[in-house]
């Protein structure tokens, strides 16, 4: 995951769809937020992994949503993120 996150372009909001192992993602997320503190990160996480959201928020995620996510819920989170600026 760290290799994937290290090549992200500058953006206001990054949406990450987490489908595989969460191992190493917290470190990568913290590293991304250190390099790009203004970037808001929204994670889509499988229902079975939702225990992970607390750690993800502490590592710098803006929001962590269970998959499958409702389109209206995703849009609302993205709008809140942009409006919080």
Phi, psi and omega in degrees: 000324183298323179295319179296315183287334182289342183257012180290139176286164175298134181205157176284320181225134175242129179252117180247122178264106184269113182244342184244201183304139179270359182299130178084346183293322182298317178296317180296320179296314179298320179295317178299315180294330177292318181283327183227072186298336181277347181283128176268133182248124177248124180255137171254119189235140176304144180311320183292346182250015186294344174302335184291338189298324180297314179295322180295319178296317178296331180276355175120001178293142177286317183205153178228118184245142178284144176264146357285141183263142176288139181302318181294323179294317179297314179299319180297318179295317179296319177295319178298319180297314180291318181290339180287349181286000000 
